[in-house]
Amino acid sequence: MSQSDDKPISRQTSLIHSAYVPPAGFAAFPPAIHHASTVLFKDVAAMRARSWLDKSSYTYGLHGTPTSFTLEARLAEIEGGKHCLLVPSGLAAITLIDLALLKSGDDVLIPDNAYSPNRDLGQWLSQQFGISVRLYDPLIGAQITDLIQENTRLIWTESPGSVTMEVPDLPAICAAAKARGVLVALDNTWSAGLALNGFAHGVDIVMQALTKFQSGGSDVLMGAVTTCDDNLHTRLQLAHMRLGFGVGMDDVYLVLRNLPSLKLRFEAHDQSARQLATWLKQRPEIVQVLHPAMEDHPGHAIWKRDFSGAGGLFSVIFDERFSEAQTDHFVDSLRLFKIGFSWGGAHSLCLPYRVAQMRQHWPHRGTLVRFYIGLEEVQDLIADIEQAFSRMLEVVAS
Ligand SMILES: Cc1ncc(COP(=O)(O)O)c(C=O)c1O
């Protein structure tokens, strides 16, 4: 490259400006990873005519590159929606929805079994931003109409509750909300957007923690907010821009790379989880298995009506004769199941929860332990739980 025909540019500048342009027409299955903060305009007129709200062009890395636009389009398709926005985590997706739709003086209803940082965010919004936040019984159904006030703007739902596994009557809640002009948001992470179509049941906004099944590798933190409505999407886009939410394109690529196997992985987790849940139901140590696909689960009828699958996450209630120290010892004794937050990868996980401290009304006295079933062989997982039960019983006997 030269500045003019007779004056070549210096070595330093040539390290920055190169005349080489790769040939067009490259085709391959993996999507290209387009990194960018600065996005180039062909001239000043193009820069002045830019619109970051319109995804038919590019303006700045924060608003997206072809890589993130591709993932957003594919996620909207999976969820049965029209628009999607990527954010840095599942919790950021919840935050985006709250901050886009609520202002001081507004009221929001959150189920009292919701992902606890969602409730914690609500408490913060209430303490610092003058937003009224009320918790409701997730099984309230159509009676939610009695809780809707003049200033209620948003109703959160999570189906099922990702620790205690209640299955809300989404169509009933959405119908009541719609009748009063209130928006409904759904945390659809449990079903990966595959087993529950929130929009078909009347939900306005669906969020996903892509950190879980979509990533599938226990390595990426990311979230998504999907809508069908153009105006709602614009409100979310404005908040997204104002909050400065961006995602790394290498991470976006990792999610794109794992999307083709999403359904196969989800179904494999589902099949193994049902086998384990069925086995656990026969065990004397367990008084209840909280898995919506089990026929005796209180939410089974609604789950069967609204869902087409179940994924790998469920909980059990230990018999109350086992102390918390003993059930902790059970979890500590597991070898294949690891102790850690999040889920959606190949490795099985297990966590005990102190639900009575989190819920207003919780009928069980025994410890709740949540299992996430990975992609290991089910018989190996059963053997692992069996040996951990034995270890727990040895402690009981001594
Ligand atoms: C149901 C549910 N929603 C949202 C989140 C938040 O996702 P992230 O960890 O990406 O913030 C989680 C994470 O555990 C979750 O389980």
PDBQT file of the ligand as one rigid body, heavy atoms in Angstrom, charges set to zero:
ROOT
HETATM    1  C1  LIG A 401     -33.960 -20.388  36.278  1.00  0.00    +0.000 C 
HETATM    2  C2  LIG A 401     -32.768 -19.498  36.147  1.00  0.00    +0.000 A 
HETATM    3  N1  LIG A 401     -32.931 -18.278  35.624  1.00  0.00    +0.000 NA
HETATM    4  C3  LIG A 401     -31.901 -17.424  35.479  1.00  0.00    +0.000 A 
HETATM    5  C4  LIG A 401     -30.637 -17.773  35.874  1.00  0.00    +0.000 A 
HETATM    6  C5  LIG A 401     -29.523 -16.774  35.737  1.00  0.00    +0.000 C 
HETATM    7  O1  LIG A 401     -28.583 -17.152  34.788  1.00  0.00    +0.000 OA
HETATM    8  P1  LIG A 401     -27.072 -16.648  34.871  1.00  0.00    +0.000 P 
HETATM    9  O2  LIG A 401     -26.359 -17.572  35.802  1.00  0.00    +0.000 OA
HETATM   10  O3  LIG A 401     -26.589 -16.740  33.457  1.00  0.00    +0.000 OA
HETATM   11  O4  LIG A 401     -27.103 -15.239  35.367  1.00  0.00    +0.000 OA
HETATM   12  C6  LIG A 401     -30.411 -19.044  36.439  1.00  0.00    +0.000 A 
HETATM   13  C7  LIG A 401     -29.063 -19.432  36.886  1.00  0.00    +0.000 C 
HETATM   14  O5  LIG A 401     -28.863 -20.343  37.652  1.00  0.00    +0.000 OA
HETATM   15  C8  LIG A 401     -31.508 -19.925  36.580  1.00  0.00    +0.000 A 
HETATM   16  O6  LIG A 401     -31.359 -21.143  37.123  1.00  0.00    +0.000 OA
ENDROOT
TORSDOF 0
